[in-house]
Amino acid sequence: MTFRQLPEWHGWHAAQRGLGSNLYRLGVPDKVIQAILRHSNVNITLGYYVKSTSSDVMAAMEKFEEKLTAESLQDSQRTVKPDSDAMSGFVN
């Protein structure tokens, strides 16, 4: 059996950053992560202890694209009618 080598932590900051980032990826609310890490301000938690990875960015953009596509397929009744005076090049 082969074990995958885990990253080596270098100090408490790295351990807290790893914990904060992993909790964030699991969907734990920002204020809960702040409380777990015992920070006085949620901006400190998000600014220094939650790090995104390129896979996080890709997953977020895919989720956004799915949501956008689903909403654009629904009839929003905000489309420009062909016989209206609205310019076809502009969408609000």
Beta strands, then each sheet from edge to edge (+ up, - down):
end
